[in-house]
Amino acid sequence: MASSILPTKVIAGVTVVDTPLVRAAQEYARAHGDDMTFNHVMRSWLFGVIIYHKLRAKDAFPSVDLEVHALSAILHDLGWDTTGELISNDKRFEVDGAIAAKNWIKERQENGMAKDWDEHKLQLVWDAIALHTTPSIAAYKQAEVSLCGLGIVTDFQGPYSDPTQMTTWDEFNAVKAEFPRLDLAGGIRKMMCGFCKTKPQTTYGSNLFAVLLEDLANLGADTFMMAFGRKHVEGYKTDGNLSIDIMDNCIE
């Protein structure tokens, strides 16, 4: 279904797609996230839409499937699941979230809610979520993937912080009023430190051979979470498992 004919509604002054699938995604994100996380993903979605419409008006961005973008943004932090049901012991939270989102959409395919979704759309959502903390890669992926990242960056750093510089303070504050920030920085710090404590191997590169056999998702996975571990988590060690260690110690 083309985005241009999807039903819409207005949230915080932003016109967004309003399909049963998008509404269900919001309910699912709400069920698996605390208030801080839910508000963050909703703001990220809205900022992405603001950026998209402004760039399209300038003919400066490709057309995207706005339902795909909506699900990517709304479900992008399922890897922070407060119920624990969606969190693995051995994968980066971004990968947990991508897997959970894809599985959830597949279930909606089976019950007919996402009957027009194909593997390409599923892969776009998976990529957008798995790469949302790696903007240096996501920026060069499909438009839905890069747009998801732009909205997320805007939520963290505010207006004019993303490469497009499309969001104004008035727009930012209107979205923030609808979905308060609720100590986003403190909440994320707590979340990242939790991962550094409970599954530190997902915050830095793992043994290459073990990864190839068991967990491709963590290959070369020196992540921004590592800095949280080093700064805030007592006893956190990388023990020579960083990506640079893997490369430095490769056989001649």
Secondary structure, DSSP 8 states (H G I E B T S, - for coil): --GGGS-EEEETTEEEE--HHHHHHHHHHHHTS-HHHHHHHHHHHHHHHHHHHHHHHTT-S----HHHHHHHHHTTTGGG-TTSTT--SSS-HHHHHHHHHHHHHHHHHHHTTTTT--HHHHHHHHHHHHTTT-HHHHTTS-HHHHHHHHHHHHHHH-TT-STT----HHHHHHHHHHS--SSHHHHHHHHHHHHHHH-GGGSS---HHHHHHH-GGGTT---THHHHHHHH-TT---TT-SHHHHHHT---
